[in-house]
Amino acid sequence: MRAFLRLWVLVSLLPAQQTPQPTRTDLWKQDLTLLIQAIRQNHPAPTANLSSAELDEEVAALGEKIAQLPDYGIVMEMARITARIGDSNTILTPFQSVVGMRAFPLRVRRFGSDWYVTDAVARHIPLLGRRLTAIQGLPVDAVLDLIRPFLAYETDNWLSAMGANFLISPEVLAHIGLLTDRTAAAEYEFEDGNGVRQPVNLTVEAGTLFSLARNARGIVPLSWRNRGLFYWFDYLEPERTLYIKYDVCAQDPALPLREFVREITQFAVPHRVTKLVVDFRDNIGGGDVTVTELLFSLLQQAQTAGTLPQRSFGIISRNTFANGSLSAQLWKKAGAQLVGETTGGRPHHFGAVRLLGLPASRLVLQVATREIPADDGNLDPDMPVSLTLGDYRFLRDTVLEAILTL
């Protein structure tokens, strides 16, 4: 017994075995592995655009570079690999709070083929409405070409909608090689209304952003109102037009679709409505397209019964995406004329997304889990009408105005 006690004392005095702690590289490699596993296990066609071997090569190549890349650079590369799946609903956006991506003190938007400043902090107010021509001496379209590989998109309009955030991020510019240091100033070149170009060095700074979009009366377009509602309607009396804003393909628990359409028809009959407009411009997907099918079935029943007019229109834009695009296509097949610009997403798409967390980085991956069948190709308007910088500046809805004149 004494020998045993002496042995126990000696063993207890030995240093405890320490479990090796994973390194930063180990943790990022674990998340990278989980990212690819999640895509392969959940996506219905993960190798439709690149082979399984090519996907493995991408992962291996990034694994070799992880130790040399900053965190935001690793996330950018993970976003690029995810974008290669070729599905704009399967994304790992770098602009998650845990990544720490930042923005220069302005916002830009594409109108036609050019980019313009739409928002800026107080000291850069003179830049509002100016055309962005170059970043770090490179034409803005050339910069966008460098950004393309990191974006999951199917139409150029969605590239523009999503690419606006990338064009003003110092981390993005550093990763694509336009800045040597993400903390450095970046030279942006702007052109005024007289064609005079001026370089401006921008740095990240805090401050309230002021928008170019405003008018003295403070009246916003009809389509900008009631942003928190799934769907709603209004009546444009001079044109006897009933306007429906349809933003989410889901049942509003407080206003079921059947009740919604019942209120519409009860309103329409005494007002002798002659046009019916459904606005899909802010329907970025989500929900269930069977809800849309129910909505259109109810509307068509009312049209057949004569309580709603046969003459119908749909408004689409770059922000019409996924189930929103499919909804607009279904409305077109029901006899509506589409007005606006090509949708950001295609009606035939991958949807029913899942959000999956990567434990080490706390990043969230969005992955599509089901193919949503529909006609292939882009959804283009029957009557193209594009928003101009002037329309945006003075809060004019020229798309709706075009419909009202028909």
N, C-alpha and C positions, 0 to 999 in steps of 0.2 A: 504493500500500500504506500509506504514512504517513497519507494522508487517511482511509483506511478505519479505521486504528487509532485516529485521533483521534475519529472518529464513534462507534466502539465504546465508547471510554472515556466519551464524553459520554452515550451511551445508558445505560451501566451505572450512571452516577451519578444517573439519574432515579429518583424514588421508585417503588417497586413498586406495582402496582395491587392494592388490597386487595379481596378478595371480601366483599361485605356479609354480615354475620352475621345469621341470622334472629332476629327479636325473639321475646319470650315469646308475644306474640299470634300471630305467624306459626306458631310451633311447635304451639300449641294448635289453630289452624285446620287445620294439616296432619293432626293426629290426628283431629280431628272429621271431616274429609273421608274419611280412611281408615276410620273407624268406620262411616260410612254405606255406603261402598263394600263393606266386608266383609259387612255385613248384606244388601245387595242381591245380592251375588254368591253368598252361601252359603245364605241362608234360602229355603225353597221358596215362601213366601208373604209377602214383606216388606211388601206393601201391602194385606193383607187387612183391616186395621183403620183405616188411613189411606191416602189416595191418595199417589201419588208426588209430586204437586205440594205436598200438605200436608207431606210429609216434607222437601221442599226448603225450604219456608217456615220450618219449625222450625230447620233447619240455618242458614239465613240469619239468622234472628232471634238465635240464639245467637252466631253469628259477630260480630254487631254489639255484643254485650254482653261479649265475652271480656275486653277490655282493662279493664273496670270490675269484673270478678269476681275473687275470690281463687281459688286453684287448686281448693280443695275445692268452691267454688260452681260452677266449670266442670264438674267431675266430676259433681256432683249434677244439673246440667242435661243432661249427656250421658246419665246414667242415666235421666232422665225421658224423653228422646227414645227411648232404647232400649226403655223400658217401653211406649211407645205402639205398638210392633209387636204387642203383645197376646199375647205368648208367654212363659210363665214360665220357659222354658229358654233364652231369649235375654236376657241380662242384662249390664249393666256395673255391678257392685257398687261403691259408693263406699268400702266397707270393705276396701281393699287397702292394704298397708303403705306403698306409695309416696305415697299421698294424705295420710296423717297424721291420719286421723279418730280421734277419741278417745271415751272413754266416761266418764260419771260413775260413782262407785264403788259401783254396785249393778246388779242385773239384775232384770228383771221378766218375768212370764209371765201370759197370759190363762187364767183358769179360769172357765168359763161365760161370762158377759158382762162380767166385771170383771178388772182387772189387779192383780196382787199382787207384792210384793217377794220374790224367791226366793233372792237372794244379796246379800251386802253385806260391805264391809270392816269390820274390828273395831269401829271407833268408831260405825258405823251398824248394829250388830247389833240394837238395839231396833226397827229398821224391818222386820226379817224377818217375813213373814206379814201385813204391813199392806197395806191396799188403796190403790192409787194412784188419786187422784181428780182431780187437776188438775196442769198444768204451766204455770207463769207465769200462773196465774189462769184458764187455759182448761181446760174439762173434757177429760179424757184422750181421749175419743172424738172430740172436735172437733180435737184435735191429730193424731190418727190420720188424720182426713179430710184434713188439710193434707199429710200424708206420703204418702197413697195414690198420687198421680201419679208418685212416684219409684220405686215398687215394681212389678215385673213379677209379677202374680199372676192366678190364674183362680178361686180359691175364697177365701172369707173366712178359712178356717182357715190358708191359706198366707200371707195378709196378716198374720194375727196372729203366725205363726211367724217371718216375716221382719221384721215391723214392730217387734218387741221391741228390736232393735238400734238402730233409728232413734229410738225414744222417749227413749233415754238418751244421745244424742250431742249435745254442744254445737255442733258444726259443722252438724248437721241443724237444730237449733233456731235457729241464727243464719240459716241459709239460708231458712227458712220465715218468718222475721221475728219470732220470739218472743224472740230475744236480739239486742241491738244489737252485741254483741261476743262472739266465740266464746270469749274468755278470761274472760268475766264469770260470776258465779255464777248459777245458775238456781233458781227457787223451785219445789219439788215439794211437793204437798200429799198427806198420807197420812191414812188413817182407821184407828183401832184397832178392836179387837173390840167396844168399847162405843159405837162411832159417833162418837167424838171425833176431830175433824180437826186436824191440826197441819202448818203450813208448815215446810219445811226447806230451807235454802239449800245447794245442792250445788256443789262445785267438783271439777275433775278432780284426782285424787290417786292415787298408787301404793299398792298394798297387796294382801295376799292376800284373795280373796273367800271368805267362809264361806257354805255353803249351808244353807237351811232344811231340806232333805231329809236326815234322819238319824234313827236310832233308837239306843237304848242298846246293843243287841246288835250293831250294825254289819252287819246282814244286809240285802242289797239284793235287790230283786225279781228274779225269774228273767229277766225281759226286759232287765235292765240288765247282765247278765253277758256275758262273751266278746265284747266290742265289736269286737275285731279280726278275728273270723271271718266268712266270707261266709255260712255256714249251719252249724247245729249242732242237736242234739236232746237232750232230757232226758225223764225219765219221772216222772210224778206218781202215785205208787203208790196212795195211798188212793182216788183217783178213777179209777184205771186209764186215765190220759190220757197220750198221747204228744204232747209239745210240740216243735214245730220252729220255730226262729227263723231267718227268711230275710231277710237284710239287703242282699245284693248279688246282682243278676241276672248272675252270671258264674260260670264254673267255677273252683273253688279248685284251683290246680295240685297242691297236696299232698293233696287229697281230692276227686277227680272225683265228679260227681253220682251216677253209677251205683254207685260204691263206697259213697257216703253212704247211698243208699236201700237198698242191700244190707245195710248194718249196721243200718239201721232195722228192716227186715223180720225180720232174724235175731233182733233184740232183742224185737220185738213178739209173735212167735208164742208163746214160752213164758210171756210175761207177760200174755197174754189181754187186750190193749188193747181198750178199748171206745170211746174218743174220740180223734180226731186233730185237733190244732190247729196251724195255720200262722200265725205272728205276722209281720205285714208292717209293724209300727209304725215301724221305723227304716229301711225300705227307701226311700231317697230317690231312687232311680233309678240311671241309669248302667248299664253292662253291656249285655246283649243279651237281649231278651225270649224269644228262642228257647231260652235256657237254662231259663227258667221253664217253657216248654212241655214241655221234656224232663223236668223235675222232676215236673210234674203228670202227665205220661204214665206215668212210672214208678210214682208213687203210686197212680194209678188202676188200673194193671195189678195192683198188690199188693192193692188193694181188691177187684177182680174175682176174684182168686185166693183171697181170704179171709184173707190174711196181715195185712191192715190193715183196721180197721173202716170201714164205710160212713159212719158218723156223723162229720161233719167241720165244722170251724169255721175262720174267718179273722179275725184281729184287725187293725183299721186305725186310723189316727190322722192328725192334721194333718201329721205327718212322713212319711206315705206319699205318695210323689211320683213322677210320670213313669212309668217302667217298673215302679216299685213299685205304683202304682195300677192299671196294666194287669194286673200279675200277680195282684193281689187280685181284680180283675174276672174273670179267667180261672178262678181258684179257685172263685169264686161260681158261675160257669157249670158247673163240674164238680160242683156240688151242695152246696157249703159254705154255711153261714150266716155272714154277716159281723157282727162285734160291735165296738163302739167308737164312733169319731166319724168324720164326713165326712173324706175324704182331702184332703191339701193340694193334690194335683195331680189332673187328670182323666185317665182312661184314654186317651182320644183326645187326643193331644198331638203336639208337634213335639219330636224328639229327635235322637239321633246327633250330639251336640254337638261343636263344634270350639272350641279355645282359640286366640285370635289376639292377638298383641301389638301395641300401638300404640307405635311406636319412640320418639317424643319424650318422652312421659309415663311410659313403661314400664307402662302399664295393660294389663290382660288382659281382652279381651272374650270372653264365652261366647256362641256363636251356634248355634242348632239348624239342622241341615242336611237333615232328612228328616221327613216327616209319618208318624206312627205311628197307623195306623187302629184304631179301636175304637168302642164305643158312645159316643155323645155325652153330655154332661152330667156332673154331679158323681157321685162314687161314695159313696153313703150307706150306713150300716150297716143291716142288717135288724133289729138289736137295738141301739139307741143306749145307750151307757154312757160317761159323761164322767168324767174324772179331776177330783176336787175338790182344793181346797187342802189339806184334811186328809189325803186319800189321798197327795198328794205329800209332805206334811210327814213323815208316818210311814211312808213307803215301802210303801204298800199298792197292790197291783195289782188294783183292783176289777174291771177288765175281764176278766182271766183268772179271777178269783173267780166272776164271774157265769156264765162258761161252765162252770166246774166244778160249779155247782149245778144245771145243766140235766139 
